Amino acid sequence: MDSLSQLVLGAATAEAVIGKKVGNRAILWGAIGGTIPDLDVLCRPFVDVVTGMDWHRGFSHSFLFFILFAPVLGWLISKFYRGRWGSARAWAWAMFLTFVTHALLDCFTTWGTQLFWPMDKRVAWHTVFVADPLYTVPLLLTVLAVLFIRRTKPARQMINWIGISISTAYLAVTVVNKSIANEAFEEAFSAQDVQVEYFESRPTPLNSILWQVTAKVEGGYVAGFYSLLDEKPPSEMELIYIERNDELLEPFRDSEKIERLIFLSQGYYDAQITENGLQFIDLRFGQPDELATNGEGFVFGFDVIEGEEGLEVTQSVESEPDMDKASEGIEELWTRLKGI
């Protein structure tokens, strides 16, 4: 999830654990603890783009990291306050839960989280977009309110738990919404006689009403959209075919970088020849055709170039993003969300 969501979740978690004893210090350190796992992005300037993406939500989002570093951070916080505000054990427990809730929230998104690192497996439930105000705003408002209430007042803990409960309930709603969307997608595949090997659904930006699907079929994928507000039956859903072009990657399949890109995309990828050469596209992030906001409509594209020192992979970046297209894409997204 976005940094603000993780910050306020960490603050609310630490407040629930130790706020009654230490007051606003819990919110401060909870916000810091909620940010720490995402500091893995600081390594990116020192490694290639594939390694940087591979490391993100890796070790720093694993139970191993939580077990090793929560006691260390708890001890440091206790020493900072010279034991006057909570024991090392109490702070360690608060930091451990702050780390755990951070990683679990990330599991609800599409990118995935390596909870069980060093096992090479990402946990991703695909029910929440990386930024969703319906999740974040209740937590943000209650955490801000708690800041102005004395730590000994019962209302402080009550308000904090109200925020946690509302945001957690919203996560449950997204799971239900995903189940409804999946039934619609399966009905569309069946009605249109599309032979699907596997598929993945995910919410579109900033909501859990409009859902997108990418389904593996022979030779490529089909993609489509379904809004919980649609009046048309799923059987009439428009499905867009995307060719996979696996043969373009064959000369590079012995490259560890290409294999890691395939792993990171969880099998949802496309290869294309562009003016810059070969491009690898992660199909999970972006919208094809009618809801495209730039180029092919996908966020993560990688240029694959054979350099003097071996295969080079760089992230494709537009020199001048087209804000008019972006604005038009947002409008189309909102229109489609309202149903057809």
N, C-alpha and C positions, 0 to 999 in steps of 0.2 A: 504494500500500500504506500501512498504518498507519505512524505516526512511528517506533515502536520498530523495525520491520523495516528501514526506511530508515536509521536510525541505525546499527544493527549491520552492515548491508550496507556502508555507507560506511566504518565502522571496519575491517572485514575486508578491503575493497578496498585502502585505504591501507596497511594492514599488509602485504599481499602485495606492494605496489609498493616501499615505502620503509621498512618496519618493521625490517629487518635493520640499517639505518644509524641510525635515530633512535629505535627502541624504542617505548615507549608514547605518544610524541608523535604517531606515525602514527595510532594508534587515536583519540586525542583529536581531531585535525584531520580525520580521516576521518569521525568521527561528526558533526562540525560541517558538513563538506562534504555529507554525506548528508542533512542537514536543510535546507540552504540553498535548494534548488529549491522546497520547500514553503512558504517564507516569502512566496510570492505571496498566501497567504490573508490577510496583514496589510493588504492593500488593501481588503478587503471592507467595513470600516466606512465607507469614503469613497466607495463607489459603490453603485449599485442591485444587487439580488440577482442579476439576470440577467447583468450585466456582471461581477460578482464570480465567478460560476460559469464564465463564458466565459473569464476570464483564468486561472483555476486550471488548472495543467498546460499553460500556454501558453508564452510566451516563456521563462520560467525553466526549462522542461523541453525546450528546443530545442537543437540542435547549435550554433546561432548563439550562444546564451547560454554554452554550454560553451567555445567557442572564444574568446569575448571575455573571460570572467571567470576562467577557470582560470589563465591566466598572471598576472592581476592578483592573485588570491588567493595563488598560489605565491610571487610576489615579496614580498607583504606578510608571509607566514609566514617567508620567508628573512630579511627585514629584522628581524622580531621577534626571531629568534634570532641576528641579526648574523652570519649565514653559518656559525655553528658547527654547526648541525644540518641539513645538507642544502642543496643549491643551490636557487636559484629555479626552475631548469629541472626538477629532480627533484620539487619540491613541486607545480609546475604540472601535471606529468604525473599525479601522484597525485590531485590535485583534479579533473582532467579525467576520469579514469576513475571517480572517485567520483560525479561528476555523471552520466556516461553510464549507469553501472549503476543509478542511481536511476531515471532515465527509462525504461530498458529494463524494469525490474521493474514500473513502473507500466503499461507496455504490456500486461502479462499480465492486468491487471484490466479491468473493464467500462467505466470512465469514459472511458478513452482519453487519449492524450498527443500534444501537437502537436510531435513531434520535428522536423518540417520547417518550423516557424513561420518566416516569416509565411504560408506556405501554409495555407489554411483546411481542414486535414484532420487528423483525430485517428486515431492508431494504437491499436487496442484488439484484443487477442487473446482476451479473455474466458475465461481458463482458471483464474484464481485469484480468490478472494474478497479484499476489501480487507484482511482480517486472517485469517491462516491459521497456526496454531501449528506445523504440520508444516514450514512453511517457516522460520519465525522462530526456533524453539527451538534447532535445531542451531547456527545462527550465533551466537545469544546465548551458549550454553554454551561454544563454542570461543573466542569473543572474550574472555569472562570468564577462561577458563583461560590464554589468552595473556598477559593482564595480569600474571601472576605468574611468567612465565618470562623469563629474561634474553634480551636481543635477539640475542646471539651464539649461543645454543643452537639447533641444527638442529630440535629438537622444536617450537620456537615456530612456525616457518614450516609445518612438517608439520601441526600441529594446526589452524592457521588454514586451510590448504588443505583439510583434511578437512571443516571446517564449510562452506566455500564449495562443495565438491563435493557434499555431501549436499543442501544447499538447492537447488543448481542441478539435481541429479538429480530432486528432487521437482518442480521446474517442468516437467521433461521428462515426468514421470509424469502431471501434470495435462493436458498436451497429448494424451497417449494416451487418458486418461480422457474428455476432451472428444470425441475422435474416436469412441470407443465409444458415448457418449451420443448424438451426432449420428446415428449409424447407427440407433439405437433410435428416435429421433424421426422420422426419415425413414420407417422401417418403419411406425410408427403412423399417419403422415399417409397413406401409401399404402393401408394396410389399411382405414382409415376413410374413404377417398376424400375427403380434405381437400385442396383445391386451394390450395397455398401459393405465394405470390409470393416471399417470402424469410423467413428465420428466424434467430434468434440464440439460442444456448444459453449458460448461465453457471452456475457452481457456486453452491450455496446457502451460507449463512454458515458459516465456520470449517471447511470440508471440501471435498474434491473427489470425493466419492462420490455425493452427491445433486445432480442437475442439474435446472435449470429451463429451459424453452423458451418463447419468445414468437414466434409465427409470424404474418406478415401474410397475411390472407385477404380476400376481398371484403367490404367494409363494416366490417372490424375485425381482430381477432386471435384466435388460439386460444393457450392457455397450458397447459402440462402439466409433470409431474415424472417423472424417471426416476432410479432408484437402480441403481448397478452391482451391488447385492445383490438386485435384484428377481428373484423366481422366476416371476412372471407374464410372459407374452410381451409385447413392446411393442405388439402389435396390440390388446391390451386396455387400453392406457393411457387414462386419463380426460383428455379435453381440454376445457378451459373456454373458452367464447366470451366475448370482451370487445368491445363495440361501440365503434367509434372516434369517432363523432359529429363528423365533420369540419365539418358544417354550422354547428356552434356557434362555430367559429373564423373562419368566413368574414368576419364584419364587422370582424375585427381583422387580416386577413392582410396589410394594408399596414403593420402595425407591425413595426419592426425587432426589438423585444423578443420578439414571438411567433415570428418567423422564427428568432431565435437559440435559443429554447427548442426548436423543432422540430429545429434542427441539433444541439443538445446531446443531445437524446434519440435521435439517429441514426434518426429515423423511427418510434420505438416510443413512441407517446403516445396519450393518451385525453383527451377533453374531457367534463366533466360539469357539470350544474347542481346546486349545493348551496345550503344556507341562506345562504352568504356570496356567492352569485352563481356566476359561471363559474370552473371550476377546471381547470387543465391538469395532467395527471399523466404523469410519466415511468414507463413500464411496466417498465423494466429493473431497478428497485430495489424489491424487496418481493415479496410472494407474494399471489396472488389467492385469495379464498374459503377453501378448507380449511386453508391454512397462514397465513392472515392473522393479524397480531399487533396491528393497530390499524385502525380505520376500514375503508377499502377495501383495506388491506393493503399500500399502497405508500408508500415513504419520501419521495419528492420529489413534492409537490403544490404548485401555485402558484395563488393567487387572482388573477384578472384583473379589475381594476376600472377603469372610466372615471372619472378624476379631472378636476379643473379644469385641470390642467397636462398633460393627455393620459393615455395609458394607463399605469396603475400595475400592477406585478406584484410580489406579495409571497409569500414562502414560507408555506404553510399549516403552522401549528403547533398541536398539541393543547395546551390550557391545562393539563391534568392527565393525563399519560400513564398508561394503565391497566397497572400492573405485573402484575396477575393475568393479563390477556390476553397480555402479553409472555411471561410464564412458561409459560402454556399453549401459546403458539405455539412456543416452544423445545422443549417436550416433544413436540409433534406433529411438529416437524421431525426430532427424533432418532428418533421412532418410524418416520417415513416413510423415513429414511435406511437403516434396517435392512432395508428391502425388504418387498414385498407378494407 
